[in-house]
Amino acid sequence: MRQEWAWLLREQEMFYDEFVGYKLLMPRRLASQMPKDMINELRKALNRIREENNQMKMHLNRYRTQVKIRESVEWMLCILENGALQKDAYLCIDVRIGDITGQGSTMQSY
């Protein structure tokens, strides 16, 4: 059980780094503050950290999905602006993604 705790704590730290990188609001991380001396306390802390990690995973997946949708919409708008009836619709190479992560970025289409 202690090994599982160490694994889940490392996983949570990895999620934390992603939240910081994407500049997202951090959910509460209370499991690390729970007592873990007795076996019952450790079980409660394990359940809590599993729940927290699952919430963080879901939040990150929703964010990544939103980013992909925005990129797709930007790409489609670029195609429409350059003429949707052209055979060379894939020539839209420099698509600007509107400040998704706080920084301007460029996506190349193929």
Buried (B, 14 or more C-beta within 10 A) or exposed (E): EEEEBEEBBEBBEEBBEBBEEBEBEEEEBEBBEBEBEEEEEBEBBBEBBBEBBEEBEEBBEEBEEEBEEBBEEBBBEBBEEEEEEEEEBEEBEEBEBEEBEEEEBEBEBE
